[in-house]
Amino acid sequence: MFRPALTVARPALRRGLATAVPSGSANEFVAKRAEMRAHAVETTDLWRKISFYVCLPGIAVAAIWTYKSEMAHKEHLAWGMQTLFFNPEVNIPAGDAE
């Protein structure tokens, strides 16, 4: 008895939650999204420049400084090429290992 009424009512309820015509808020959303995209392009370009012109040279300078300081530190070690716990009676010297 109520079956035809339910069949008619179901599609009406489903279509009631969707709109086919874009409203003013949709246009605002699209405009805001375009502004965010433009801002993202500018910000990406800024951080790319910072990475290439600041970070990479900074890393290179730090690597060179660290290498030089470690080589200067290594020169004055009393045990030379051997480890701190080198025992000549048990271990093979580092130069003779080949």
C-alpha positions as CSV (number, residue, x, y, z in Angstrom):
1,M,0.0,0.0,0.0
2,F,2.7,2.5,0.9
3,R,5.2,1.0,-1.5
4,P,4.5,3.5,-4.4
5,A,4.8,6.4,-2.0
6,L,8.2,5.3,-0.7
7,T,9.4,4.8,-4.3
8,V,8.5,8.4,-5.1
9,A,9.9,9.8,-1.8
10,R,13.3,8.1,-2.0
11,P,14.8,9.9,-5.1
12,A,13.3,13.2,-3.8
13,L,15.3,12.9,-0.6
14,R,18.5,12.1,-2.3
15,R,18.3,15.0,-4.8
16,G,17.4,17.4,-2.0
17,L,20.9,17.5,-0.7
18,A,22.6,18.3,-4.0
19,T,22.6,21.6,-5.8
20,A,23.1,21.9,-9.5
21,V,23.6,25.7,-9.7
22,P,26.8,27.1,-8.2
23,S,26.1,29.6,-5.5
24,G,28.1,32.7,-4.5
25,S,30.1,30.8,-1.9
26,A,31.3,28.5,-4.6
27,N,32.8,31.4,-6.5
28,E,34.4,32.7,-3.3
29,F,35.9,29.3,-2.8
30,V,37.3,29.2,-6.3
31,A,38.8,32.7,-5.9
32,K,40.3,31.8,-2.6
33,R,41.8,28.6,-4.0
34,A,43.3,30.6,-6.9
35,E,44.8,33.1,-4.4
36,M,46.3,30.2,-2.4
37,R,47.8,28.6,-5.5
38,A,49.4,31.9,-6.5
39,H,50.8,32.3,-3.0
40,A,52.1,28.7,-3.1
41,V,54.0,29.4,-6.3
42,E,55.6,32.5,-4.8
43,T,56.5,30.7,-1.6
44,T,57.9,27.7,-3.4
45,D,60.1,29.9,-5.5
46,L,61.4,31.7,-2.4
47,W,62.3,28.5,-0.6
48,R,63.9,27.1,-3.7
49,K,66.2,30.2,-3.8
50,I,66.9,29.9,-0.1
51,S,67.8,26.2,-0.5
52,F,70.1,26.8,-3.4
53,Y,71.8,30.1,-2.5
54,V,72.0,29.7,1.3
55,C,71.7,26.1,2.5
56,L,73.9,24.3,-0.1
57,P,76.8,26.8,0.2
58,G,76.5,26.7,4.0
59,I,76.6,22.9,3.9
60,A,79.7,23.0,1.7
61,V,81.5,25.5,4.0
62,A,80.6,23.4,7.0
63,A,81.9,20.3,5.4
64,I,85.2,21.9,4.4
65,W,85.7,23.4,7.9
66,T,84.9,20.1,9.5
67,Y,87.3,18.2,7.2
68,K,90.1,20.6,7.9
69,S,89.6,20.6,11.7
70,E,89.4,16.7,11.8
71,M,92.6,16.4,9.8
72,A,94.4,18.8,12.2
73,H,93.0,16.8,15.1
74,K,94.2,13.5,13.6
75,E,97.8,14.7,13.1
76,H,98.7,15.0,16.7
77,L,97.3,11.7,17.9
78,A,100.1,9.7,19.8
79,W,99.1,6.3,18.4
80,G,99.2,7.3,14.7
81,M,97.7,4.9,12.3
82,Q,96.8,2.3,14.9
83,T,93.9,2.3,17.2
84,L,94.1,3.5,20.8
85,F,94.0,-0.2,22.0
86,F,96.5,-1.5,19.5
87,N,98.6,-4.4,20.9
88,P,101.7,-5.1,18.7
89,E,102.0,-8.7,20.1
90,V,98.5,-9.6,19.1
91,N,97.3,-7.3,16.3
92,I,98.6,-6.8,12.8
93,P,99.8,-3.2,12.2
94,A,97.5,-1.1,10.0
95,G,100.1,-0.6,7.3
96,D,100.9,-4.3,7.0
97,A,97.3,-5.5,6.6
98,E,97.5,-5.6,2.8
